[in-house]
Amino acid sequence: MKISKYIFLLIAAALFTTACEEVVDGINDNPNKITSDDIDPQLFLTGAMLANSVAQAGHLNRISGMWSGQLTGFTSLYSNIYGYSISTAESVSTWSRFYIGTVTNVRHIREQLPNDALMQGITKVLEAHAIGTIASLCGDVPYSEINDDDIEDPRFDDQVSVFNSLITLLEDAVSDLGSASSRIVPFDIYFEGDAGKWRAAANTLIARYRMHMRDYSGAYAAAQSGVSSAGGSMMYIPRGDPALAEGSHNLFWTILEGSRTGDIGTGNSYLMQLVNDTTPVYRGNAKTDETARAGYYVIDESGGRNNSGIIEQFEPHKLVSYEENLLILAEAGFRTSGFDTGLRHLNELRAYLNSGEFLNENFADQPYLYEAYEAADFEAGGMENEDGIAADRALLREIIEERYVTGFGTLMPFDDARRIRSTDNDLSVPFPTNAGSQYPERLPYSDDELNANANAPAEDPGIFSKTMVNQ
């Protein structure tokens, strides 16, 4: 995988957005000599973020939802993948968006702006977000030797070393952002140059990757400096202009409004059963009413325009969220500091849910309730422990289930399903397999990578092969 150093389509887009008087400057210069060095490096930032957003919230995200009991594939391609029939071709676009669309561009920015602490920090967070996701999904991936003109075929680094390298990169980003002054950056479509929000997102990503490796004390420490409000969540926000086709709508809405109408939705998935008060596994109780969330979570496969909830056409995609950070604090806090710490952070999440702020206006007036839990609720016979297991296990089970439900639309349920199965199988959310008796453990490598990189495996290990952190 030798990645081209300059992405000329992004250069063209950057030039197009330059002010008219700047375009006219130097009109007699030879246009054939234009290189990326002639363009404000910050102009590469939007392209990198868009590539990251589409990869984070796109095709592999939807597959992870089907493989963790949250979505249903009804017909065509998604029906096959739902039944665990998948080829390496399905990962090609995601790998390209992460490695080329995101990493190549952010490294160019860093190279061109070595003394800009804000840009250094932002681009390091973006790189860590991109590579961390592909490592989590696929396992061992190229990282330490990528973007090196002298290396045609970068080696595949083991998954743990990749996570550790990314944590170091994120710690560097936190340092950069701590010394940076916020400024308006119109090319920053996540936080508009807010150094504090970027620093918090970096800490939540550190906590996420430490959770993957079961370093719960490290995860808890990082999350204490993570995203601390809903307004600090990193999100892809559609531009909201119906006249614009590209980038103006929710990504899931777009595929259902286009070629994938009828192919994928929530249906009667295990997730929807958990929040539906007519099913035997409904998770509600005297302190919990999931009516509004059940409606908000419905994804109607019959077309984008039939959806007014989590994939309404202008609904944001959450990438690194306040809710995730609170639930890292809850689980990692429980595992490292005990029952009271876990319960306190779980109730912080429930207080946020009880505000209704997570709902859009179409569901804000429907019933919801998330009252604070008490220790007695987890004692044998309590409302959250009707089967009489140990109180500590009952609380941990509730935290894991809440991560599963709250994480809908993100990769957290798939990440957790694999992590929890290998350590706390008695507390796994018991969604059924879609076919056979095995659960998928990873997404395939990109077909392009397997074919072009001499250091790639001779063939993909298969979706049932556990990654290093989940052995």
C-alpha positions in Angstrom: 0.0 0.0 0.0 1.9 3.0 -1.2 -0.3 6.0 -0.7 0.0 8.9 -3.1 1.3 11.9 -1.2 -1.1 14.4 -2.7 -4.8 14.0 -3.3 -5.5 16.1 -6.4 -9.2 15.9 -6.2 -9.0 17.6 -2.8 -6.6 20.1 -4.2 -9.2 21.0 -6.9 -11.9 21.3 -4.3 -9.7 23.5 -2.2 -8.9 25.8 -5.1 -12.6 26.1 -5.9 -13.4 27.4 -2.5 -10.7 30.0 -2.5 -11.9 33.6 -2.7 -12.1 35.1 -6.2 -9.5 37.7 -5.6 -7.0 35.0 -4.4 -7.6 33.0 -7.5 -6.8 35.9 -9.7 -3.6 36.6 -7.9 -0.7 35.2 -10.0 -2.9 34.6 -13.0 0.2 34.6 -15.3 1.8 31.8 -13.3 2.0 28.4 -15.0 -1.0 26.4 -13.8 0.7 23.1 -14.6 3.2 23.8 -11.7 0.5 23.9 -9.0 1.2 21.5 -6.2 -0.4 20.9 -2.8 2.4 23.2 -1.3 0.8 26.1 -3.1 -2.5 25.7 -1.2 -3.3 26.8 2.4 -2.9 23.5 4.2 -6.0 24.1 6.3 -8.1 23.6 3.1 -7.3 19.9 3.3 -9.0 19.7 6.7 -12.6 19.5 5.5 -11.8 16.8 3.0 -10.1 14.7 5.7 -13.1 15.2 8.1 -15.6 14.3 5.4 -13.7 11.1 4.5 -13.4 10.2 8.2 -17.2 10.9 8.8 -18.3 8.7 5.8 -16.0 5.9 6.9 -17.0 6.1 10.6 -20.8 6.2 9.9 -21.0 4.3 6.7 -21.0 0.8 5.3 -18.9 -1.0 7.9 -20.8 0.8 10.7 -24.0 -0.6 9.3 -22.6 -4.1 9.1 -21.4 -3.9 12.7 -25.0 -3.0 13.6 -26.4 -6.1 11.8 -23.8 -8.3 13.5 -24.5 -7.0 17.0 -28.3 -7.5 16.9 -29.3 -3.9 16.2 -30.1 -3.8 12.5 -31.7 -6.3 10.1 -30.6 -6.9 6.5 -33.8 -7.6 4.5 -32.8 -8.0 0.9 -30.0 -7.8 -1.7 -26.4 -7.2 -0.5 -27.4 -6.4 3.1 -29.4 -9.7 3.4 -26.3 -11.7 2.4 -24.1 -9.8 4.8 -26.7 -10.1 7.6 -26.3 -13.9 7.1 -22.5 -13.5 7.4 -21.8 -13.9 3.7 -19.3 -11.1 3.0 -16.4 -10.5 0.7 -13.2 -8.4 1.1 -14.6 -6.0 -1.5 -16.9 -4.6 1.2 -14.0 -3.0 3.0 -12.3 -1.3 0.1 -14.0 2.1 0.3 -13.7 2.4 4.1 -9.9 1.6 4.0 -9.4 4.1 1.2 -11.3 6.8 3.2 -9.3 6.2 6.3 -5.8 5.7 4.9 -5.9 8.1 1.9 -8.8 10.4 2.5 -8.1 11.0 6.2 -4.5 10.1 7.2 -2.7 11.3 4.0 -4.3 14.6 4.2 -3.9 15.2 7.9 -0.2 14.3 7.7 0.2 16.8 4.9 -1.3 19.5 7.1 1.0 18.6 10.0 4.0 18.7 7.7 3.1 22.1 6.3 2.1 23.7 9.7 4.7 22.4 12.1 4.4 25.4 14.5 0.6 25.5 14.5 -0.3 23.7 17.8 -4.1 23.7 17.0 -3.7 22.1 13.6 -1.1 19.7 15.0 -3.5 18.6 17.7 -6.6 18.4 15.5 -4.9 16.3 12.8 -3.4 13.9 15.4 -6.9 13.3 16.8 -8.3 12.6 13.3 -5.5 10.2 12.5 -6.0 8.3 15.7 -9.7 8.2 15.2 -9.4 6.8 11.7 -6.7 4.2 12.4 -8.2 3.2 15.7 -11.5 2.3 14.1 -10.0 0.2 11.4 -7.8 -1.6 13.9 -10.7 -2.3 16.1 -12.8 -3.6 13.3 -10.2 -5.7 11.5 -7.4 -6.5 13.9 -3.7 -6.2 12.8 -3.4 -3.4 10.3 -0.7 -1.3 8.5 0.3 1.7 10.5 4.0 2.3 11.5 5.2 2.2 7.9 2.4 3.9 6.0 2.9 7.1 4.0 6.6 6.3 3.7 7.8 6.9 0.1 10.6 4.4 0.7 8.3 1.6 1.7 6.1 0.1 -1.0 4.6 -2.6 1.2 4.1 -1.5 4.9 3.9 -4.3 7.4 0.8 -5.2 9.3 1.3 -4.1 13.0 -0.3 -6.1 15.7 -3.5 -4.7 17.0 -2.2 -3.9 20.5 0.8 -2.1 19.3 -1.4 0.0 17.0 -3.7 1.0 19.9 -0.6 1.9 22.0 0.9 4.0 19.2 -2.5 5.8 18.8 -2.7 6.5 22.5 0.7 8.0 22.4 -0.4 10.1 19.4 -3.5 11.2 21.2 -1.5 12.2 24.3 0.7 14.3 22.1 -2.5 15.8 20.7 -3.7 16.6 24.2 -0.4 18.4 24.9 -0.6 20.3 21.6 -4.2 21.4 22.2 -3.4 22.3 25.8 -0.9 24.9 24.5 -3.1 26.0 21.6 -5.5 29.0 21.5 -8.9 28.4 20.0 -9.6 30.3 16.8 -12.4 30.2 14.2 -11.4 27.5 11.7 -14.2 27.4 9.1 -12.7 24.2 7.6 -13.2 22.3 10.9 -16.7 20.9 10.5 -16.7 19.2 13.9 -15.7 21.9 16.4 -14.8 25.0 14.4 -11.4 25.3 15.9 -12.4 24.9 19.6 -9.2 23.5 21.2 -11.0 22.5 24.4 -13.5 20.3 22.6 -10.8 18.7 20.5 -8.8 18.0 23.7 -11.8 16.4 25.4 -12.5 14.2 22.3 -8.9 13.1 22.3 -9.2 12.0 25.9 -12.4 10.0 25.2 -10.6 8.3 22.3 -7.8 7.3 24.7 -10.4 5.9 27.0 -12.1 4.0 24.2 -8.9 2.4 23.1 -7.9 1.5 26.7 -11.4 -0.1 27.0 -10.7 -2.2 24.0 -7.5 -3.5 25.7 -9.3 -3.9 29.1 -7.0 -1.3 30.7 -9.9 -0.1 32.8 -7.9 2.1 35.2 -6.3 3.9 32.3 -9.7 4.3 30.6 -11.3 5.7 33.7 -8.5 8.2 34.2 -8.7 9.4 30.6 -12.5 9.6 30.5 -12.4 12.0 33.5 -11.0 14.6 31.1 -13.1 13.4 28.2 -16.3 14.9 26.6 -18.2 16.5 29.4 -21.3 17.8 27.8 -23.6 17.0 24.9 -22.4 20.1 23.1 -18.9 18.6 23.2 -19.7 15.5 21.2 -17.9 15.0 18.0 -20.6 14.7 15.3 -20.9 14.7 11.6 -23.7 17.3 11.0 -25.4 17.3 7.6 -25.4 20.8 6.1 -29.2 20.8 6.0 -29.6 22.2 2.5 -32.1 20.1 0.6 -30.8 21.7 -2.7 -27.4 20.1 -2.1 -26.9 16.4 -2.8 -23.4 15.7 -1.4 -23.0 16.0 2.3 -26.3 17.6 3.0 -28.1 14.6 4.4 -27.8 11.9 7.1 -25.7 9.1 5.6 -28.1 6.3 6.4 -31.1 8.4 5.2 -29.2 8.9 1.9 -28.8 5.2 1.1 -32.4 4.3 2.0 -33.5 7.2 -0.3 -31.3 5.8 -3.0 -30.1 2.4 -4.1 -30.7 0.6 -0.9 -34.4 1.2 -0.3 -35.9 -1.8 1.4 -32.5 -3.4 2.1 -31.7 -2.6 5.7 -33.5 -1.2 8.8 -34.2 -2.0 12.5 -37.1 -4.4 11.9 -37.6 -6.7 14.9 -34.0 -6.6 15.9 -32.9 -7.5 19.5 -32.3 -3.9 20.2 -35.8 -2.9 19.2 -37.2 -5.7 21.4 -35.3 -4.3 24.4 -36.9 -0.9 24.0 -40.4 -2.2 23.0 -42.7 -2.6 26.0 -44.8 -5.4 24.3 -41.9 -7.9 24.2 -40.7 -10.3 26.9 -37.2 -8.7 27.0 -38.3 -5.1 27.4 -35.9 -3.4 29.7 -38.2 -0.8 31.2 -39.4 -0.8 34.8 -40.9 1.6 37.4 -37.9 4.0 36.8 -37.4 3.5 33.1 -39.8 4.3 30.2 -38.3 3.6 26.7 -41.3 4.7 24.7 -39.7 7.8 23.1 -36.4 6.1 22.5 -38.1 3.1 20.8 -39.8 5.5 18.4 -36.7 7.6 17.8 -34.6 4.5 17.0 -36.9 3.0 14.3 -35.3 2.9 10.9 -37.9 2.2 8.3 -36.2 0.4 5.4 -38.9 1.4 2.9 -37.2 4.8 2.2 -35.3 7.7 3.7 -38.3 10.1 3.7 -40.2 7.7 5.9 -37.7 8.2 8.8 -38.1 11.0 11.3 -35.9 9.7 14.1 -32.2 8.8 14.4 -31.7 8.9 10.7 -34.0 11.8 9.8 -32.4 13.5 6.8 -30.6 16.2 8.8 -30.0 14.2 12.0 -26.3 14.3 13.1 -24.1 11.1 13.3 -22.4 10.8 16.7 -18.7 9.8 16.4 -17.2 10.5 19.8 -20.0 11.3 22.3 -20.8 12.6 25.7 -22.9 9.4 26.3 -20.0 7.2 25.4 -17.7 9.0 27.8 -20.3 8.7 30.7 -20.6 5.0 30.0 -16.9 4.5 30.0 -16.8 6.2 33.3 -19.6 3.9 34.5 -18.1 0.6 33.4 -14.4 1.4 34.0 -15.3 3.2 37.2 -17.2 0.2 38.5 -14.3 -2.2 37.5 -11.6 -0.1 39.2 -13.3 1.8 42.1 -16.4 -0.3 42.8 -20.2 -0.3 43.0 -20.8 3.3 44.2 -18.6 4.8 41.5 -20.2 2.8 38.7 -23.7 3.6 40.0 -22.9 7.3 40.2 -21.8 7.6 36.6 -24.7 5.4 35.4 -27.0 7.8 37.0 -25.3 10.8 35.4 -26.1 9.2 32.0 -29.7 8.5 33.1 -30.0 12.2 34.2 -28.9 13.2 30.7 -31.4 10.8 29.1 -34.1 12.1 31.4 -33.6 15.6 30.1 -34.8 14.4 26.7 -32.0 16.2 25.0 -30.9 13.1 23.0 -34.2 13.1 21.1 -35.1 15.2 18.2 -38.2 17.4 18.1 -40.2 14.6 16.5 -40.0 12.5 19.6 -39.4 14.9 22.4 -43.1 15.0 23.4 -43.4 11.2 23.7 -43.1 9.5 27.1 -39.7 8.8 28.5 -38.4 8.3 32.1 -34.9 7.6 33.4 -35.0 8.1 37.2 -31.9 7.6 39.2 -31.2 4.0 40.4 -30.5 3.2 44.0 -28.2 0.4 45.4 -31.4 -1.5 46.5 -32.5 -1.8 42.9 -29.6 -4.1 42.3 -30.0 -6.3 45.4 -31.5 -9.8 44.8 -35.2 -9.3 43.9 -34.7 -5.6 43.1 -36.1 -4.1 39.9 -32.7 -4.6 38.2 -32.0 -8.0 39.7 -35.0 -10.2 39.5 -33.0 -13.3 38.9 -31.0 -12.8 42.1 -27.4 -12.6 41.0 -24.8 -10.8 43.0 -25.6 -7.1 43.3 -22.2 -6.1 41.7 -22.9 -8.3 38.7 -26.4 -6.9 38.4 -25.1 -3.3 38.2 -22.4 -4.3 35.7 -25.0 -6.1 33.6 -27.1 -3.0 33.5 -24.2 -0.7 32.5 -23.3 -3.1 29.7 -26.9 -3.2 28.5 -27.1 0.6 28.6 -23.9 0.8 26.5 -25.6 -1.5 24.0 -28.8 0.5 23.8 -27.3 4.0 24.0 -24.6 3.1 21.5 -27.0 2.5 18.7 -25.6 3.9 15.4 -22.0 3.8 16.7 -19.5 1.0 16.8 -19.7 0.6 20.6 -22.2 -2.3 20.6 -20.0 -4.4 18.2 -16.8 -3.5 20.1 -18.5 -4.4 23.4 -20.1 -7.6 22.1 -16.6 -9.0 21.3 -14.9 -7.7 24.4 -17.6 -8.8 26.9 -18.0 -12.3 25.3 -14.4 -13.0 25.9 -14.3 -11.9 29.6 -17.8 -11.7 31.1 -19.9 -14.0 28.9 -22.6 -14.3 31.6 -23.2 -10.6 31.2 -23.2 -10.4 27.4 -26.3 -8.9 25.8 -28.0 -12.1 24.6 -28.8 -11.2 21.0 -29.1 -14.3 18.8 -26.8 -15.1 15.9 -28.1 -14.3 12.4 -26.9 -17.7 11.0 -25.2 -20.7 12.5 -23.7 -20.8 16.0 -20.8 -18.4 15.7 -20.7 -14.6 16.2 -18.5 -12.5 13.8 -15.4 -11.2 15.5 -14.0 -8.9 12.8 -14.6 -7.2 9.5 -12.6 -8.3 6.4 -9.4 -6.6 5.2 -9.7 -4.5 2.1 -9.5 -6.5 -1.1 -7.2 -3.8 -2.6 -4.8 -4.2 0.4 -4.7 -7.9 0.2 -3.9 -7.8 -3.5 -1.4 -4.9 -3.6 0.6 -5.2 -0.3 3.2 -8.0 -0.3 3.1 -7.9 3.5 -0.6 -8.6 3.7 -1.8 -12.0 4.7 -2.2 -14.5 1.8 -5.9 -14.4 2.5 -8.2 -12.7 4.9 -8.4 -14.6 8.3 -12.2 -14.6 8.1 -14.9 -12.9 10.1 -14.9 -15.6 12.9 -11.3 -15.1 13.8 -10.8 -13.2 17.0 -8.6 -10.1 17.0 -5.7 -9.9 19.4 -7.5 -7.9 22.1 -10.5 -10.3 22.2 -8.6 -13.6 22.4 
